[in-house]
Amino acid sequence: QLQASGGGLVQAGGSLRLSCAASGRLFSSHLMGWFRQAPGKEREFVAAIRWGSGLTYYADSVKGRFTISKDNANNTGYLQMNNLKPDDTAHYYCARATSYSTRAYDYGRWGQGTLVTVSS
């Protein structure tokens, strides 16, 4: 299971760093993905990283503001979020996939999310 943490309340323009701890080992063939879900909306793709190569992928809405990274030794991923906007308010989740996808359906090992609230 992958557990997200690090959420909180921040003002618009502020920053937060989320962490994703994997309870089982991640292999080079895996991707770690970040998704978010706002009230009344579907879960949407935010970013993903290939555990082996480190190749990264971003949703257009966060490109240039969010940075995904990983620490293979500690089986932990991170999502650095800068210049946050009220529209970024959501529960954030991390999960694992075996091939790149932006669909939540293709990811597994979901844990509880962490809430990010951005005030205007």
N, C-alpha and C positions, 0 to 999 in steps of 0.2 A: 504494500500500500504506500501511496505517496501523500505526505501530509504537508499542507501549506501553512505557513505562519508569517507573522510580521505585519499584518494589516493594522489599520488604525484610522484615526481622524486627522486630516491634514487640510490646510487651506489651499485654494487654487494657486498653482504655481509652485507648490511644494514638492517634496520628494519622499518616497518610501522605498524600502528594499524588502521584497518578499523572499522567503526561503521555502524550499521544497525538499523535505527529507524522505528518502526512499528506505523503506524497512527491509527490502531485499536488494540484492546487487543488481545494478544496471549494467548491461553489456554494451559493447560498441555498436551492436546492431539496433539498439533502442534509440528512441527519441523521447525527450521529456517535453511535454507541452504545457502551456499555461492557457487557461480559459477563464472567462468571467461571465457572470450571470447577474443582470440587474433585475429588480422586481418586475414581474410581468413580461420579461423578455426571455428569449431562448439563450442557451449557453453559446457563447461565441469565442472563436479562436483569437488568441492574443499573440502568442509567440511559441516557437519550438526550437529545440537544439538537438543536433545529433550527438549522442553520447560519445561516439568514437572520434569523429572528425571535428566536432565543434561547429559545424555549419549551422547557421541560424536562419530563421524565418520569422517574419513579422506581419501582422495585420497592418493594412495601410493606416488605420486610425491611430496606431501607436508608433509607427516608424519614425525614428529620429528622436523620440522621447523615452522609449523603453529599451532596455538592454537585457537580454537573457544571457546567462553564463552558467558555468558548472564547475564543480569541484569533484573530480572523479575519485579522489582518495577518500573523501568523506561521503560519497554517494549523495551529494546535495546539489541542488540547482538553485539559481537565484533569478529574480526579476527586479532589476533596478528601474524604478519609475520616476521620471523627472518631469517637470512642468505639468503636473497633474491638473486635470480639468474636472469640473463637476460631472461631466458625462462619463468619467472613468469610475464613478461610484458603482460598486458591484461586489458580489462575493467572488473571490478569485480562487481557482482550483488548479492543481497540477495533476498530471496523469502521464501514462506511458503508452507509447505506440511502437510498433515494429516497422512501420514505414511512414513516410511523411504524409500528413493529411491535415486539413483544417476542420474536419468533421469530428465532433465530440464522440460520435458513435464508434470511431476507429481507435479510440483510446480506452485504456483500462486502468485498473488499480487506483481508482479515484478515492481520495480521502475527503475529510471535511474541509471546506473552504475557509478562507480568511476574509473578513470584511474590510473593504477599503471605502472610506467615506471622504469625499472631497467637497469641502464647503466653498461657496462662492464669496 
